[in-house]
C-alpha cells in the first residue's frame, strides 16, 4: 500500500451493520512514528477516516484497523511517498532526472542507497 505524502488521506469502507455506532480506528506506525485517527461507523455500516498529513519516508509502516479494541485487519509494508499513477504502453518510463531536477531534491527524496545517473 502506498499513501501520498504531505496530503490528508481519507480511508472509506464498510463494516458489518451490527458494528454501527462503534468506533473504528486506524493506526499507522513505524518505530517511534505513530499516526492514528478514528471515526464512528454509521447505521449502514459505512465509515470514513481521515489520516493527517504524513511526511514521505522509505520506512515501511504497519497499518491496523480496529473496531473498539479488536484489531480487524493489519496491513504490513504500507509506505508513504510520491504516488504516481501511470497508464499506457509497456515501454513507458519516468525520467528521474526530470522529476528530481537538482541533486538536493534527489537527496531529500531518496536515501543513500540510490544513485543518480546523469
C-alpha positions in Angstrom: 0.0 0.0 0.0 1.3 3.5 -0.8 -0.1 6.7 0.7 0.5 10.1 -0.9 3.0 12.1 1.3 2.1 15.5 2.7 -1.7 15.0 1.9 -4.6 14.3 4.1 -5.6 10.7 3.3 -9.3 9.6 3.6 -9.9 5.9 4.1 -13.5 4.9 3.5 -15.1 1.5 3.8 -17.8 -0.6 5.3 -18.2 -2.9 8.3 -21.0 -5.2 9.4 -24.2 -3.3 10.2 -24.0 -4.8 13.6 -21.0 -2.6 14.2 -22.9 0.6 13.7 -22.3 3.1 16.4 -18.9 1.6 17.3 -15.6 3.4 16.9 -13.3 2.3 14.1 -9.7 3.4 14.3 -6.7 3.3 12.0 -3.2 3.3 13.4 -0.1 3.7 11.2 3.2 3.0 13.0 6.8 2.5 12.3 9.4 2.7 15.1 8.7 5.8 17.1 6.4 7.3 14.5 2.7 6.8 15.0 -0.3 8.3 13.3 -3.8 7.5 14.4 -7.4 8.6 13.6 -10.9 7.3 14.3 -14.5 7.6 13.3 -17.9 6.2 14.1 -19.5 3.5 11.9 -22.9 4.7 10.7 -26.2 2.8 10.7 -25.5 1.4 7.2 -22.1 0.1 8.3 -20.1 2.8 6.4 -17.2 4.8 7.8 -14.7 7.4 6.6 -11.5 8.1 8.5 -9.0 11.0 7.7 -5.3 10.4 8.4 -3.2 13.5 8.9 -0.5 14.7 6.5 2.5 12.4 6.8 6.0 13.2 5.6 7.4 10.8 3.0 9.8 8.2 4.1 11.5 5.0 2.9 10.3 3.4 6.1 7.7 0.7 5.9 4.7 1.2 8.2 2.2 -1.2 9.7 -1.4 -0.1 9.5 -4.0 -1.6 11.8 -7.8 -1.2 11.6 -9.6 -1.8 14.9 -13.3 -1.8 15.9 -13.5 -0.9 19.6 -10.4 -2.6 20.9 -10.4 -5.6 18.5 -7.9 -5.5 15.6 -9.8 -6.4 12.4 -7.2 -6.1 9.7 -3.4 -5.5 9.6 -1.6 -4.2 6.5 2.1 -4.7 6.5 4.6 -2.8 4.3 2.5 0.4 4.0 4.6 3.2 2.5 4.3 7.0 2.4 5.8 8.9 -0.5 5.2 10.2 -4.0 2.4 8.3 -5.7 2.5 8.1 -9.5 -0.4 6.6 -11.5 0.8 5.8 -15.0 -1.0 4.1 -17.8 0.0 3.4 -21.4 2.3 1.3 -23.4 4.6 -1.2 -21.8 7.6 0.9 -22.8 6.6 3.9 -20.6 9.3 5.1 -18.2 9.7 8.0 -15.8 12.8 10.1 -16.3 14.0 10.7 -12.8 16.5 13.3 -13.8 13.5 15.4 -14.9 11.5 14.7 -11.7 14.4 15.3 -9.4 15.7 18.5 -11.1 18.5 19.1 -8.6 20.9 17.0 -6.6 19.5 18.4 -3.4 15.9 17.4 -4.3 17.1 14.0 -5.3 19.0 13.5 -1.9 15.9 14.9 0.0 13.5 12.4 -1.6 15.7 9.3 -1.7 18.2 7.6 0.6 21.9 6.9 0.2 21.0 3.5 -1.3 20.1 5.2 -4.6 22.5 6.8 -7.0 21.8 9.2 -9.8 22.9 8.5 -13.4 23.4 11.7 -15.3 
